[in-house]
Amino acid sequence: MMEIKVVSAQEIESYIDIIANLRITIFKEYPYLYDGDYTYEQKYLKKFLETPDSLICVAYDENQIVGAITALPLKYEDELIKKPFLNQGISMDTVYYYSEALILQEYRKKGIGIKMFKMAEEKIISMEKYTFFTFAAIERNENHPQKPKDYQSPYPFFGKIGFIQRRDLVCQMSWKEINQTQESNKSLYFWTKEI
């Protein structure tokens, strides 16, 4: 039976290892092709223990976690992620940032993502501090050699849950892809939704 819940601050630490594995598994897929490092992932996720107003929402099937959302106020994110908003004169105090939304492939297109976002957004709105949500998504060339034939873009889903792509908000990030020896630069465009 599927269950979705927002994790309390006291529980977050017990989810770090599981979400680290989810990140490595899911971001290895196209379009991210991320060659994940477990030690880095653990360190990265620990920021949600220490950040005010941070949030983790998880989806269970029986006792297995099959999806997760992590989020926090944008002002606590890395400078690379904040920079496009600062360049547009947007106050950091008004923006809430989804760091990732992860769902195992076999559980997609079953309404789980919609339910997770709804639950997370209700919690964030109840804080009465933020005026819009945002997240960043990679943009790849349509003819990328590693794009699977059956690949379906998540963009229609983003629109379905109320987000619009902002071509004026873009950041550059680098990571090592699978089958590569060094990091390479990528463009990620932000999507936003007013509260």
TATA-V286309 format. One record per residue. N is the residue number from 1. RES is the residue in one small letter. SS is DSSP state (hx for helix, st for strand, lp for the rest). OMEGA is omega in radians with two decimals (999 if undefined). D_FIRST is the distance of its C-alpha to the first C-alpha in Angstrom with 1 decimal. Layout:
# TATA-V286309
N/RES/SS/OMEGA/D_FIRST ; N/RES/SS/OMEGA/D_FIRST
This chain:
# TATA-V286309
1/m/lp/-3.10/0.0 ; 2/m/st/3.09/3.8 ; 3/e/st/3.10/6.5 ; 4/i/st/3.14/10.2 ; 5/k/st/2.98/13.2 ; 6/v/st/-3.10/16.9 ; 7/v/st/3.10/18.2 ; 8/s/lp/-3.14/21.2 ; 9/a/lp/-3.11/24.5 ; 10/q/lp/-3.09/24.6 ; 11/e/lp/-2.96/21.4 ; 12/i/hx/-3.05/22.3 ; 13/e/hx/-3.09/24.2 ; 14/s/hx/3.14/21.5 ; 15/y/hx/-3.01/19.6 ; 16/i/hx/-3.11/22.8 ; 17/d/hx/-3.10/22.7 ; 18/i/hx/-3.11/19.1 ; 19/i/hx/3.05/20.0 ; 20/a/hx/3.11/23.4 ; 21/n/hx/3.08/21.9 ; 22/l/hx/3.14/19.8 ; 23/r/hx/-3.12/23.0 ; 24/i/hx/-3.11/25.0 ; 25/t/hx/-3.01/22.7 ; 26/i/hx/-3.12/22.2 ; 27/f/hx/3.03/25.7 ; 28/k/lp/3.14/27.3 ; 29/e/lp/2.96/26.4 ; 30/y/lp/0.27/28.8 ; 31/p/lp/-3.06/30.0 ; 32/y/lp/3.09/30.0 ; 33/l/lp/-3.02/30.9 ; 34/y/st/3.09/30.8 ; 35/d/lp/-2.97/32.0 ; 36/g/lp/3.11/30.0 ; 37/d/lp/-3.01/31.4 ; 38/y/hx/3.14/29.1 ; 39/t/hx/3.10/31.7 ; 40/y/hx/-3.10/32.2 ; 41/e/hx/3.12/28.5 ; 42/q/hx/-3.13/28.3 ; 43/k/hx/-3.14/31.4 ; 44/y/hx/-3.05/30.3 ; 45/l/hx/-3.13/27.0 ; 46/k/lp/3.12/28.9 ; 47/k/hx/-3.14/30.5 ; 48/f/hx/3.05/27.4 ; 49/l/hx/-2.94/28.3 ; 50/e/hx/-3.00/31.8 ; 51/t/lp/3.08/31.5 ; 52/p/lp/3.10/31.8 ; 53/d/lp/3.10/29.1 ; 54/s/lp/-3.03/27.0 ; 55/l/st/2.97/23.2 ; 56/i/st/3.09/20.1 ; 57/c/st/-3.10/16.8 ; 58/v/st/3.06/13.8 ; 59/a/st/3.14/10.4 ; 60/y/st/2.85/7.9 ; 61/d/st/-2.95/5.6 ; 62/e/lp/-3.12/5.5 ; 63/n/lp/-3.11/9.1 ; 64/q/st/3.04/10.4 ; 65/i/st/-3.06/11.7 ; 66/v/st/3.13/11.9 ; 67/g/st/3.11/13.9 ; 68/a/st/2.96/16.4 ; 69/i/st/2.99/19.3 ; 70/t/st/-3.05/22.4 ; 71/a/st/3.13/25.2 ; 72/l/st/3.07/28.4 ; 73/p/st/-3.08/31.7 ; 74/l/hx/-3.07/33.7 ; 75/k/hx/3.13/36.8 ; 76/y/hx/-3.12/35.2 ; 77/e/lp/3.12/34.6 ; 78/d/lp/-3.12/37.1 ; 79/e/hx/3.14/40.3 ; 80/l/hx/-3.11/39.6 ; 81/i/hx/3.13/36.6 ; 82/k/hx/-2.97/38.6 ; 83/k/hx/-3.12/41.8 ; 84/p/hx/3.14/41.1 ; 85/f/hx/3.10/40.3 ; 86/l/hx/3.13/43.4 ; 87/n/hx/3.12/45.5 ; 88/q/lp/3.12/44.6 ; 89/g/lp/-3.12/45.4 ; 90/i/lp/-3.12/41.9 ; 91/s/lp/3.13/41.4 ; 92/m/hx/-3.10/38.9 ; 93/d/hx/-3.04/38.1 ; 94/t/hx/-2.94/36.6 ; 95/v/st/3.06/34.0 ; 96/y/st/-2.94/30.5 ; 97/y/st/2.99/29.4 ; 98/y/st/-3.13/26.0 ; 99/s/st/3.09/26.7 ; 100/e/st/2.99/23.8 ; 101/a/st/-2.99/20.6 ; 102/l/st/3.04/18.8 ; 103/i/st/3.10/16.0 ; 104/l/lp/-2.98/15.9 ; 105/q/hx/-3.07/17.6 ; 106/e/hx/3.14/15.1 ; 107/y/hx/3.14/12.6 ; 108/r/lp/3.13/15.6 ; 109/k/lp/3.10/16.5 ; 110/k/lp/3.12/13.1 ; 111/g/lp/-3.09/13.9 ; 112/i/hx/-3.13/12.3 ; 113/g/hx/3.13/15.8 ; 114/i/hx/-3.12/17.0 ; 115/k/hx/3.13/14.5 ; 116/m/hx/3.12/15.3 ; 117/f/hx/-3.14/19.0 ; 118/k/hx/-3.13/18.9 ; 119/m/hx/3.13/17.6 ; 120/a/hx/-3.10/20.0 ; 121/e/hx/3.09/22.9 ; 122/e/hx/3.13/22.6 ; 123/k/hx/-3.11/23.0 ; 124/i/hx/3.13/25.9 ; 125/i/hx/-3.13/27.6 ; 126/s/lp/3.10/27.6 ; 127/m/lp/3.11/29.8 ; 128/e/lp/-3.12/32.5 ; 129/k/lp/-2.91/34.1 ; 130/y/lp/-3.11/33.3 ; 131/t/lp/2.98/34.4 ; 132/f/st/3.09/32.4 ; 133/f/st/3.03/29.6 ; 134/t/st/2.93/30.3 ; 135/f/st/3.13/29.0 ; 136/a/st/3.13/30.9 ; 137/a/st/-3.12/30.2 ; 138/i/st/3.04/32.4 ; 139/e/lp/-3.13/34.7 ; 140/r/lp/3.01/35.8 ; 141/n/lp/-3.12/38.6 ; 142/e/lp/-3.09/37.5 ; 143/n/lp/-3.13/39.2 ; 144/h/lp/-3.06/37.8 ; 145/p/lp/-3.12/38.3 ; 146/q/lp/3.12/34.8 ; 147/k/lp/3.13/33.0 ; 148/p/lp/-3.13/30.8 ; 149/k/lp/-3.10/31.9 ; 150/d/lp/-3.10/28.4 ; 151/y/lp/3.08/27.9 ; 152/q/lp/-3.12/26.6 ; 153/s/lp/3.06/27.7 ; 154/p/lp/-3.06/25.3 ; 155/y/hx/3.09/28.1 ; 156/p/hx/3.10/27.0 ; 157/f/hx/3.13/23.6 ; 158/f/hx/3.11/25.7 ; 159/g/hx/-3.11/27.8 ; 160/k/hx/-3.14/25.0 ; 161/i/lp/2.95/23.8 ; 162/g/lp/-3.13/27.4 ; 163/f/lp/3.03/29.0 ; 164/i/st/3.12/32.4 ; 165/q/st/3.13/34.0 ; 166/r/st/-3.14/37.0 ; 167/r/st/3.12/39.6 ; 168/d/st/-3.14/41.7 ; 169/l/st/-3.11/39.2 ; 170/v/st/3.07/38.9 ; 171/c/st/3.09/38.8 ; 172/q/st/3.10/39.8 ; 173/m/st/3.13/37.7 ; 174/s/st/3.01/38.3 ; 175/w/st/3.12/36.2 ; 176/k/st/3.11/36.7 ; 177/e/st/3.07/35.1 ; 178/i/lp/-3.13/34.2 ; 179/n/lp/3.03/37.4 ; 180/q/lp/-3.09/39.6 ; 181/t/lp/-3.14/41.8 ; 182/q/lp/-3.12/42.0 ; 183/e/st/3.04/40.3 ; 184/s/st/-3.04/40.8 ; 185/n/st/3.11/40.7 ; 186/k/st/3.06/38.2 ; 187/s/st/3.07/38.1 ; 188/l/st/3.10/35.0 ; 189/y/st/-3.14/35.2 ; 190/f/st/3.01/33.6 ; 191/w/st/-3.10/31.6 ; 192/t/st/3.12/31.9 ; 193/k/st/3.13/30.6 ; 194/e/st/3.09/32.6 ; 195/i/lp/999/31.1
